[in-house]
């Protein structure tokens, strides 16, 4: 049992109706999970409104209901608390319920369109290598020390999130690195959390199916920094056109990193190859196992985070030289003289970055074959952009299925095809079945050629008509290629 007033601390309760109990059992925002003595928080979601389920929650034994609009009939024996924003209230209450675990951790959030997973994962790996007990909250997986907990969302709901953080505190974790999605900010999933720092990577065309406009998408990212406390640091990529805007109103200490512009943390790429990067950060040179300009930004960001958290520069660079990329992020597989790259790139900008990286490294005579699709039930406007980017930077392009979800994959490919200029059509194949598309690409590639398989990266499934079927791009590659992983 928990003291209700402690859980409500810091919230502006506009109206209180009914007798308020001293203690409550648990918090729920799904009426199906309510048990006797619980608080039910009625949250307006994108698909359903929790206010419609207040009667069900009361029937199942909720003693307290937190809501934005009071029901016309207020049943006896139930306390109703009206707030301005119940999603925000849920975040704060969840944090209080679990005894504010983020205040007992050094929590760093990473936001941006691309690079979140890599920076969060590499930071976890780096601080683990430096000898600290670390936690990770990412798209691919959540980790408490060495223990892996499967991930279902980029950012879990507030109850799951605070439960994980409380478990980390209990198990002696010191540093936690967390992806912060724009959805999580917009839906107040991180309300009530105390961040020691925040990182902005970049912002490009993505998630407009949810945010509707680019301006609202930017605003969601920016709100994360607007809400950082003065005790935190805010680190932003100043080479991105929105890099300065992100930190405009933050109370946190501001720092910038860059490859092109003057910045607090500046790096230069000396050499970029499939074997890795040779870089100079400040006056120090080091070698990394990661490839590409985008990874140079990622490495610079984690270096900056480590230094801002008080780590010794030489020790950080030494540990960074041993890091490997996150699963499904520029995974290089070799076999039969061919180079195959599996990457999560699923936005026009991410795909462009990967293709530019490959083209900067590949030599004359090497062909690049790209396999790519686009997700169903998501922003349709990026489909032709992705196809245009891919066809212009590839020698051969195979358009295929990604996660079609409820849509017809042929129609998704039709949308992508609209981005193919007439003079480029001869370079393009349409193969709906993803495994067949990958097999064909590997068959077309000769010794020395490069195959990029983009879009799904680390994912181990393909979602079709509401069902997730087992599917792993890397496994399919290994099935049709005599491989030697790199």
C-alpha positions in Angstrom: 0.0 0.0 0.0 1.1 3.6 -0.7 0.1 6.9 0.9 -2.0 8.7 -1.7 -0.9 12.2 -0.8 2.7 11.2 -1.4 1.8 10.0 -4.9 -0.1 13.2 -5.7 2.8 15.5 -4.5 3.5 18.2 -7.0 0.3 17.8 -8.9 -2.2 20.6 -9.3 -5.6 19.0 -8.3 -8.3 21.4 -9.6 -11.3 19.6 -8.0 -11.6 16.9 -5.4 -14.9 15.1 -5.1 -15.8 12.3 -2.6 -13.9 10.9 0.4 -10.2 10.6 -0.3 -8.6 7.4 1.1 -5.3 7.6 2.9 -3.7 4.7 1.1 -4.1 3.0 -2.3 -3.0 -0.3 -3.7 -1.6 0.4 -7.2 -2.0 2.7 -10.2 -3.6 1.7 -13.5 -4.5 3.5 -16.7 -6.0 0.3 -18.4 -9.4 -0.4 -16.8 -8.9 -4.1 -17.5 -6.0 -4.2 -15.1 -7.8 -2.3 -12.2 -8.0 -4.2 -8.9 -9.7 -3.3 -5.6 -8.1 -0.3 -3.9 -6.4 1.0 -7.1 -6.1 4.5 -8.5 -7.4 4.6 -12.1 -6.0 7.4 -14.3 -8.2 8.2 -17.3 -5.8 9.1 -20.1 -6.9 10.3 -23.6 -5.0 8.1 -26.1 -4.7 8.4 -29.9 -7.2 5.6 -30.3 -9.3 5.5 -27.2 -10.2 7.8 -24.3 -9.8 6.4 -20.8 -12.7 8.6 -19.6 -15.1 6.2 -21.3 -13.8 3.3 -19.1 -14.3 5.1 -15.7 -17.5 3.1 -15.0 -15.6 -0.2 -15.6 -12.7 0.8 -13.4 -15.1 1.8 -10.6 -16.9 -1.5 -11.0 -13.6 -3.4 -10.7 -12.8 -1.6 -7.4 -11.0 1.6 -8.2 -11.1 3.8 -5.0 -9.7 6.9 -6.7 -10.2 8.2 -10.3 -7.9 10.8 -11.8 -9.4 12.5 -14.8 -9.6 15.7 -16.9 -13.4 15.7 -17.0 -15.6 14.7 -14.1 -18.4 12.2 -15.0 -22.0 13.5 -14.6 -22.8 10.8 -12.0 -20.3 10.4 -9.2 -20.7 7.0 -7.4 -20.3 6.9 -3.6 -17.2 5.5 -2.1 -15.0 6.7 -4.9 -12.7 9.8 -4.8 -12.5 11.8 -8.0 -9.6 14.1 -8.7 -9.7 16.5 -11.6 -6.5 17.5 -13.2 -5.6 19.6 -16.3 -3.6 16.8 -18.0 -4.1 13.2 -16.9 -1.2 11.8 -19.0 1.2 14.2 -17.2 -0.4 13.3 -13.9 0.1 9.6 -14.6 3.9 10.2 -15.3 4.3 12.1 -12.1 2.3 9.6 -10.0 4.1 6.7 -11.4 7.4 8.3 -10.5 6.2 9.0 -6.9 4.7 5.5 -6.6 8.1 4.0 -7.2 9.9 6.4 -4.9 11.3 8.7 -7.6 13.9 6.2 -8.8 15.4 8.5 -11.5 16.7 10.8 -8.7 18.9 7.9 -7.5 20.3 7.3 -10.9 22.4 9.4 -13.4 19.8 9.3 -16.2 20.8 10.6 -19.7 18.1 10.9 -22.4 18.8 10.8 -26.1 16.4 12.2 -28.6 16.4 12.9 -32.4 15.2 11.2 -35.6 18.3 9.1 -36.2 21.1 7.9 -33.9 19.1 7.5 -30.6 19.6 3.7 -30.3 23.2 3.8 -31.3 24.1 6.7 -28.9 22.2 5.1 -26.0 23.7 1.7 -26.6 27.2 2.9 -27.2 27.0 5.0 -24.0 25.9 2.0 -22.1 28.7 -0.1 -23.5 31.3 2.7 -22.9 30.4 3.3 -19.3 30.2 -0.5 -18.7 33.7 -0.8 -20.1 34.8 2.1 -17.8 33.7 -0.1 -14.8 30.3 1.3 -13.9 27.0 -0.6 -13.4 24.7 0.6 -16.2 21.2 0.4 -17.4 19.8 0.8 -21.0 16.3 1.7 -22.2 16.2 1.4 -26.0 14.3 0.3 -29.1 16.2 -2.9 -29.3 16.3 -4.0 -25.7 16.3 -2.9 -22.1 19.2 -3.9 -19.9 19.8 -3.9 -16.1 23.5 -4.6 -15.9 24.0 -7.7 -18.0 20.3 -8.8 -17.7 18.4 -8.3 -20.9 14.7 -7.4 -20.8 12.9 -7.4 -24.2 11.7 -4.0 -25.5 8.2 -3.3 -26.9 8.4 0.5 -27.4 11.2 3.0 -27.8 10.0 4.5 -24.5 7.9 2.3 -22.2 4.7 3.6 -20.5 5.2 5.6 -17.3 4.4 2.6 -15.0 6.7 0.2 -16.8 9.4 2.8 -17.1 9.5 3.7 -13.4 9.2 0.0 -12.4 12.4 -0.6 -14.6 14.2 2.3 -13.1 13.2 1.2 -9.5 14.6 -2.3 -10.3 17.8 -0.6 -11.5 18.2 1.3 -8.3 17.6 -1.9 -6.3 20.3 -3.7 -8.3 22.9 -1.0 -7.8 22.9 0.6 -11.2 24.6 4.0 -11.4 24.2 5.3 -15.0 21.2 4.8 -17.3 21.1 5.7 -20.9 17.6 6.1 -22.4 16.1 6.7 -25.8 13.5 9.4 -25.6 11.0 9.3 -28.5 8.9 12.3 -29.7 5.9 10.1 -28.9 7.1 9.7 -25.3 7.5 13.5 -24.9 4.1 14.3 -26.5 2.3 11.6 -24.4 4.1 12.7 -21.1 5.6 9.2 -20.6 8.7 10.9 -19.2 6.8 13.3 -16.9 8.2 13.1 -13.4 11.6 11.8 -14.4 14.8 13.6 -13.3 17.4 13.7 -16.1 21.1 14.4 -15.5 21.5 15.2 -19.2 19.9 15.2 -22.6 21.4 14.7 -26.1 19.9 15.9 -29.5 21.1 14.1 -32.6 19.2 15.5 -35.6 15.7 16.0 -36.8 14.3 14.9 -40.2 11.1 13.8 -41.8 9.6 11.1 -39.6 6.5 10.2 -37.5 4.3 12.8 -39.3 1.6 10.1 -39.2 1.4 10.9 -35.5 2.5 14.5 -35.1 0.7 15.6 -38.3 3.1 18.5 -39.0 6.9 18.9 -39.0 6.5 21.9 -36.6 4.7 19.7 -34.0 7.4 17.0 -34.4 10.1 19.6 -33.7 8.1 21.0 -30.7 7.9 17.5 -29.2 11.6 17.0 -29.4 12.3 20.5 -28.0 10.0 20.1 -25.0 12.4 17.5 -23.7 15.1 20.1 -23.4 12.7 22.8 -22.3 11.9 20.7 -19.3 15.5 19.8 -18.3 16.5 21.2 -14.9 19.4 23.7 -14.4 21.5 20.9 -12.9 21.5 18.9 -16.1 23.5 19.3 -19.3 22.0 19.7 -22.7 24.1 18.5 -25.6 23.1 19.3 -29.2 24.4 18.6 -32.7 25.0 22.2 -34.0 25.6 20.8 -37.6 21.8 20.1 -37.7 19.8 23.1 -38.7 17.6 22.7 -35.6 20.5 22.1 -33.3 20.5 25.6 -31.8 16.7 25.9 -31.7 16.5 22.7 -29.5 18.4 24.4 -26.7 16.8 27.8 -27.0 14.7 27.7 -23.8 16.5 25.1 -21.7 17.6 25.9 -18.2 20.3 23.2 -18.5 24.0 23.9 -19.2 24.3 24.1 -23.0 27.0 22.3 -25.1 27.3 21.7 -28.8 29.1 19.0 -30.9 30.0 19.1 -34.6 32.1 17.9 -37.4 31.6 21.0 -39.6 31.0 24.0 -37.4 32.9 25.4 -34.4 31.6 23.7 -31.3 32.5 22.7 -27.7 33.2 19.2 -28.9 34.7 19.1 -32.4 35.9 16.0 -34.4 37.6 15.5 -37.8 37.4 12.3 -39.8 40.9 11.3 -41.0 39.9 8.1 -42.7 36.5 6.3 -43.2 36.4 2.6 -44.4 34.4 -0.6 -44.0 36.9 -1.5 -41.3 36.1 1.6 -39.3 36.9 5.2 -38.6 40.2 7.1 -37.9 39.2 10.3 -36.1 40.6 13.2 -34.3 38.6 14.7 -31.4 40.3 17.9 -30.2 44.0 17.1 -30.3 43.6 13.4 -29.8 43.5 10.7 -32.5 41.8 7.3 -32.2 40.5 4.4 -34.2 36.9 3.1 -34.0 35.3 -0.1 -35.3 32.3 1.8 -36.6 31.9 3.1 -40.1 30.5 6.3 -41.6 30.0 10.0 -41.1 26.8 9.4 -39.1 28.7 7.1 -36.7 31.4 9.8 -36.4 28.6 12.0 -35.0 27.5 9.2 -32.7 31.0 8.6 -31.4 31.5 12.3 -30.8 28.2 12.5 -28.9 29.1 9.7 -26.5 32.6 11.1 -26.0 31.0 14.5 -25.1 28.5 12.8 -22.7 31.3 10.9 -20.9 33.4 14.1 -20.5 30.4 16.1 -19.3 29.8 13.3 -16.7 33.4 13.7 -15.4 35.2 10.9 -17.2 38.9 11.2 -18.1 39.4 11.9 -21.8 42.2 9.4 -22.5 40.3 6.6 -20.7 37.2 7.4 -22.7 38.9 7.3 -26.1 40.7 4.1 -25.2 37.4 2.4 -24.3 35.7 3.9 -27.4 38.2 2.2 -29.7 36.8 -1.2 -28.7 33.1 -0.4 -29.2 31.0 -2.2 -31.8 27.8 -0.8 -33.4 24.3 -1.6 -32.1 22.6 -4.6 -33.7 21.1 -3.8 -37.1 23.0 -0.5 -37.4 25.5 -0.8 -40.3 26.0 -4.5 -39.6 28.7 -5.6 -42.1 28.6 -9.2 -43.2 31.2 -10.6 -45.7 31.0 -13.7 -47.9 32.0 -14.8 -51.4 33.9 -11.6 -51.9 30.7 -9.6 -51.3 30.0 -7.0 -48.6 26.5 -7.0 -47.2 25.2 -4.2 -44.9 22.1 -4.6 -42.8 20.8 -1.3 -41.5 17.7 0.0 -39.7 17.5 3.1 -42.0 13.8 3.6 -42.4 13.6 7.4 -43.1 14.8 9.3 -46.2 17.5 11.0 -44.2 18.8 7.8 -42.5 18.8 6.0 -45.8 20.6 8.9 -47.5 23.3 8.9 -44.7 23.9 5.1 -45.1 24.0 5.3 -48.9 26.4 8.3 -48.9 28.6 6.5 -46.4 28.8 3.4 -48.7 29.4 5.5 -51.8 32.2 7.4 -50.1 34.0 4.2 -49.3 33.3 2.0 -52.4 35.8 1.9 -55.1 35.5 2.2 -58.9 34.1 -1.0 -60.3 32.1 -2.0 -57.2 28.3 -2.0 -57.7 25.9 -1.1 -55.0 22.6 -3.0 -54.8 20.0 -1.7 -52.4 17.0 -3.5 -51.0 14.4 -1.3 -49.3 10.7 -1.1 -48.5 8.5 1.2 -46.4 6.3 0.5 -43.4 2.5 0.3 -43.7 0.1 2.4 -41.6 2.8 5.1 -41.3 3.6 8.4 -42.9 3.0 7.8 -46.7 4.7 11.0 -47.8 8.2 9.6 -47.1 7.7 6.6 -49.4 8.5 8.3 -52.7 11.4 10.3 -51.0 13.0 7.0 -49.9 12.7 5.5 -53.3 14.2 8.6 -55.0 17.1 8.7 -52.5 17.8 5.0 -53.0 17.7 4.9 -56.8 19.9 7.9 -57.1 22.6 6.5 -54.9 22.4 2.8 -56.0 23.4 0.9 -59.2 20.4 -1.4 -58.7 17.4 -0.9 -56.5 15.0 -3.6 -55.3 11.7 -2.3 -53.8 10.2 -4.8 -51.5 8.0 -5.3 -48.4 8.9 -4.0 -45.0 6.3 -4.3 -42.3 3.1 -3.8 -44.4 0.9 -4.0 -41.3 -2.7 -3.6 -42.5 -1.8 -2.3 -45.9 -1.3 -4.1 -49.2 2.4 -4.3 -49.8 1.9 -3.8 -53.6 0.2 -0.5 -52.9 3.1 0.6 -50.6 5.5 -0.2 -53.4 3.3 1.8 -55.8 3.7 4.8 -53.5 7.5 4.3 -53.5 7.5 3.9 -57.3 6.1 7.5 -57.7 9.5 8.8 -56.5 11.4 6.9 -59.3 12.3 9.3 -62.2 11.4 7.8 -65.6 15.1 7.6 -66.7 15.9 5.5 -63.6 13.2 2.9 -63.9 15.4 0.4 -65.7 17.5 0.2 -62.5 14.6 -0.9 -60.4 13.1 -4.3 -59.6 9.8 -4.9 -57.7 9.9 -8.1 -55.5 7.2 -8.0 -52.9 8.4 -11.1 -50.9 11.3 -9.7 -48.8 13.3 -13.0 -48.5 13.1 -13.4 -52.3 14.2 -9.8 -52.7 17.3 -10.3 -50.5 18.1 -13.6 -52.2 17.9 -11.9 -55.6 20.2 -9.0 -54.5 22.8 -11.5 -53.3 22.5 -13.4 -56.6 23.0 -10.2 -58.6 26.0 -9.1 -56.6 29.4 -10.2 -57.9 32.7 -10.5 -56.1 33.6 -7.1 -54.6 30.0 -5.7 -54.9 28.1 -4.2 -52.0 24.5 -5.1 -51.0 22.5 -2.8 -48.6 19.4 -4.2 -46.9 17.7 -1.3 -45.3 14.6 -0.7 -43.2 14.3 -3.4 -40.5 17.8 -3.8 -39.0 17.5 -5.4 -35.6 13.9 -6.4 -36.0 13.2 -10.1 -35.7 9.7 -10.1 -37.3 7.6 -8.9 -40.2 4.2 -7.6 -39.4 1.5 -8.5 -41.9 -2.3 -8.1 -41.3 -1.9 -7.8 -37.5 0.4 -10.8 -37.2 4.1 -10.7 -36.4 5.9 -13.5 -38.4 9.5 -14.4 -37.5 11.8 -12.6 -39.9 15.4 -11.5 -39.5 17.3 -9.8 -42.4 20.6 -10.9 -41.1 19.6 -14.5 -40.8 18.2 -14.4 -44.4 21.6 -13.0 -45.6 23.4 -15.8 -43.8 21.1 -18.4 -45.3 22.1 -17.4 -48.9 25.6 -16.2 -48.3 28.8 -18.0 -47.1 29.5 -15.5 -44.4 32.2 -14.2 -42.2 30.7 -11.7 -39.8 32.6 -8.5 -39.2 
